[in-house]
Amino acid sequence: MAMVLSVHEVSVGVLLAVVAVFLLAGVVKGVVGLGLPTISMALLALLIAPAQAAALLVVPSLLTNLWQAGPWRAVRAEAGRLGGLLAGCVAGTLAGAAWLGAPTGGTASVVLGLALLAYAAWGLAGRRFLVPRRHEAWMGPLAGLLTGLLTAASGVFVLPAVPYLQGLGLAKDELIRAMGLAFTASTLALAAGLWLNASYDGWTLAASCLMLLPAVAGMQLGAALRARLSLEHFRFCFFLCLAGLGLHMILRQWG
């Protein structure tokens, strides 16, 4: 079972495993534009406590998402349209952090497992829904609020924000920037929630900064691989693996 580790208890093997997780997660994000928090939380939860895994995720997720959200000259118009979603993400995450506390123990693992299964099922189905422009005013904040609550419970900020963004009919580059903005807002709110719950200290911040290196290296590798791989085959394997991880995490707690 995953344990809470202090700086004095981290073995070389665990450290190398954590670095490998962020490298792999960066590769996935470089290829498909998302997946760094999902992959990181799913695999890190097998090694360390969920709250510690979420804390390590903050710096790599924040900076890679800021990078993804650029170029910034094109962000202002999209930020205006996505204001409700972004505000909902922040409000939901902070409310969830105050209500649920930091993600800990078996409950967080089960929530994360269920989130991974739902995300995998959505991805494998390949279905999208369209969000009518007239409904964005209430659907955006609602999607953000639900995403925030799930972020606080599991450390993953994908559902239902990504399906909602895909339903807006954005162009490819616009969608990539929009996901970067949404993930940035969720990461900042997650960091604030962890701080409020005393789950973020100086050592964790330093370790999170170090994990930026493998995450960025993985993103660069993923971007290079994007042109060589069949995106559909990669996405199929990606979602299938997520489903397996989610099922494993649930059965481990309920078995």
C-alpha positions in Angstrom: 0.0 0.0 0.0 1.2 3.5 -0.8 2.9 5.2 2.2 3.6 8.8 3.3 7.3 9.3 2.9 9.6 11.9 4.4 12.8 13.1 2.7 14.8 10.7 4.9 12.7 7.6 3.9 12.9 8.0 0.1 14.9 5.2 -1.4 16.8 5.5 -4.7 14.4 3.0 -6.2 11.3 5.1 -5.3 13.0 8.2 -6.5 13.8 6.7 -9.9 10.3 5.3 -10.2 8.8 8.8 -9.5 11.1 10.3 -12.1 10.1 7.6 -14.6 6.4 8.4 -13.9 6.8 12.1 -14.7 8.9 11.2 -17.8 6.1 8.9 -19.1 3.4 11.4 -18.2 5.2 14.1 -20.1 5.5 11.9 -23.2 1.7 11.3 -23.1 1.0 15.0 -22.7 3.4 15.8 -25.5 1.6 13.5 -27.9 -2.1 14.1 -27.0 -2.1 17.4 -25.2 -3.3 16.1 -21.8 -2.7 13.2 -19.4 0.2 14.5 -17.2 -1.9 14.7 -14.0 -3.9 11.6 -14.9 -0.9 9.4 -15.6 1.1 10.8 -12.7 -1.6 10.4 -10.1 -2.6 6.9 -11.3 1.0 5.6 -11.1 2.3 7.7 -8.1 -0.7 6.5 -6.0 0.8 3.0 -6.3 4.0 4.3 -4.7 3.2 7.1 -2.3 0.2 8.6 -0.5 -2.4 10.4 -2.8 -1.9 13.8 -1.1 1.9 13.6 -1.5 1.4 12.6 -5.2 -0.9 15.5 -5.8 1.6 17.9 -4.1 4.5 16.6 -6.3 2.3 17.2 -9.4 1.8 21.0 -8.8 4.9 22.5 -10.3 5.3 20.3 -13.4 1.6 20.5 -14.1 1.5 24.3 -13.6 4.5 25.2 -15.8 3.7 22.7 -18.6 0.1 23.9 -18.7 1.2 27.6 -18.9 3.5 26.6 -21.7 0.6 24.8 -23.4 -1.7 27.8 -23.0 0.5 30.0 -25.1 0.9 32.0 -27.3 -0.5 34.5 -24.7 -1.5 37.1 -27.4 -4.3 34.6 -28.3 -5.4 33.8 -24.8 -7.4 36.9 -23.8 -10.4 36.2 -26.0 -10.5 32.5 -25.0 -10.2 33.4 -21.3 -13.2 35.6 -21.6 -15.3 32.8 -23.1 -14.0 30.3 -20.6 -14.3 32.5 -17.5 -17.2 30.6 -16.0 -15.4 27.2 -16.4 -12.2 28.6 -14.9 -14.0 30.2 -12.0 -15.9 27.0 -11.4 -12.7 25.0 -11.3 -11.2 27.2 -8.7 -14.3 27.4 -6.6 -15.0 23.7 -6.7 -11.4 22.8 -5.9 -11.2 25.1 -2.9 -14.7 24.1 -1.6 -13.8 20.4 -2.0 -10.5 20.9 -0.2 -12.3 22.6 2.7 -15.0 19.9 2.7 -13.0 16.8 2.0 -9.5 17.7 3.1 -6.4 16.5 1.3 -6.8 13.3 -0.8 -5.9 10.5 1.6 -6.2 6.8 2.1 -8.5 4.3 0.4 -11.3 6.7 -0.4 -9.0 8.9 -2.6 -7.7 5.8 -4.4 -11.3 4.6 -5.1 -12.4 8.0 -6.3 -9.3 8.2 -8.5 -10.0 4.7 -9.8 -13.6 5.6 -10.7 -12.5 8.8 -12.4 -9.9 6.9 -14.5 -12.6 4.3 -15.5 -15.0 7.1 -16.5 -12.3 9.0 -18.4 -11.2 5.8 -20.2 -14.8 4.9 -21.1 -15.4 8.3 -22.5 -12.2 8.2 -24.5 -12.7 4.7 -25.9 -16.3 5.5 -26.9 -15.0 8.3 -29.0 -18.2 10.3 -28.6 -18.5 14.0 -28.2 -21.4 16.2 -27.4 -22.0 19.8 -28.6 -22.5 22.6 -26.1 -24.9 25.2 -27.6 -23.5 28.7 -27.3 -26.6 29.9 -25.5 -26.0 27.3 -22.7 -22.4 28.1 -22.1 -23.3 30.6 -19.4 -24.5 27.9 -17.0 -22.8 24.8 -18.4 -19.3 26.2 -18.1 -19.5 27.1 -14.3 -21.2 23.7 -13.6 -18.6 21.7 -15.5 -15.9 23.7 -13.7 -17.5 23.2 -10.3 -17.8 19.4 -10.8 -14.2 19.3 -12.1 -13.0 21.2 -9.1 -14.7 18.8 -6.7 -13.1 15.8 -8.4 -9.8 17.6 -8.4 -9.9 18.1 -4.6 -10.9 14.4 -4.1 -8.5 12.8 -6.5 -5.9 15.3 -7.7 -7.0 14.7 -11.4 -8.6 17.7 -13.2 -9.8 16.2 -16.5 -13.5 15.4 -16.0 -15.8 16.8 -17.0 -13.8 19.8 -18.1 -12.2 18.2 -21.2 -15.4 16.8 -22.6 -17.0 20.2 -22.1 -14.2 22.0 -23.9 -14.4 19.5 -26.8 -18.1 20.2 -27.0 -17.4 23.9 -27.7 -16.4 23.2 -31.3 -13.0 24.9 -30.9 -10.3 24.6 -33.5 -7.3 22.2 -32.7 -5.0 25.0 -31.5 -7.8 26.7 -29.6 -8.7 23.5 -27.8 -5.0 22.9 -26.8 -4.8 26.5 -25.4 -8.2 26.1 -23.7 -7.1 22.9 -22.0 -3.9 24.6 -20.9 -5.9 27.4 -19.3 -8.3 25.1 -17.5 -5.6 22.9 -16.2 -3.6 26.0 -15.0 -6.5 27.2 -13.0 -7.1 23.8 -11.5 -3.5 23.4 -10.6 -3.3 26.7 -8.8 -6.5 25.9 -6.9 -5.2 22.4 -6.1 -1.9 23.9 -4.7 -4.0 26.3 -2.6 -6.2 23.5 -1.3 -3.2 21.4 -0.4 -1.6 24.4 1.4 -4.8 25.0 3.3 -4.8 21.3 4.4 -1.1 21.5 5.5 -0.1 19.1 2.7 2.5 21.3 1.1 5.9 22.0 2.7 9.3 23.2 1.6 10.7 19.8 0.8 7.6 18.9 -1.3 7.9 22.1 -3.2 11.6 21.4 -4.0 10.8 17.9 -5.0 8.0 19.1 -7.2 10.3 21.6 -8.9 12.8 18.8 -9.6 10.0 16.7 -11.2 9.6 19.5 -13.8 12.8 18.3 -15.5 11.6 14.8 -16.5 8.1 16.1 -17.3 9.5 18.7 -19.8 11.9 16.1 -21.2 9.0 13.8 -21.7 6.9 16.5 -23.4 9.7 17.2 -25.8 10.0 13.5 -26.6 6.2 13.2 -27.0 6.1 16.2 -29.4 8.8 14.5 -31.5 6.9 11.2 -31.5 3.5 12.8 -32.4 4.4 12.9 -36.1 5.6 9.3 -36.1 2.7 7.6 -34.2 -0.8 6.8 -35.2 -2.7 9.1 -32.9 -5.8 6.8 -32.9 -3.8 3.7 -31.9 -1.9 5.6 -29.3 -5.2 7.0 -27.8 -6.7 3.5 -27.7 -3.7 2.1 -25.8 -3.6 5.1 -23.5 -7.3 4.8 -22.5 -7.1 1.0 -22.2 -4.2 1.3 -19.8 -6.0 4.0 -17.8 -9.0 1.7 -17.5 -6.7 -1.1 -16.2 -5.1 1.2 -13.7 -8.4 2.5 -12.5 -9.8 -1.0 -12.1 -6.7 -2.1 -10.2 -6.9 0.8 -7.8 -10.6 0.0 -7.0 -10.1 -3.7 -6.6 -7.1 -3.2 -4.4 -9.2 -1.2 -1.9 -12.3 -3.4 -2.1 -10.6 -6.7 -2.4 
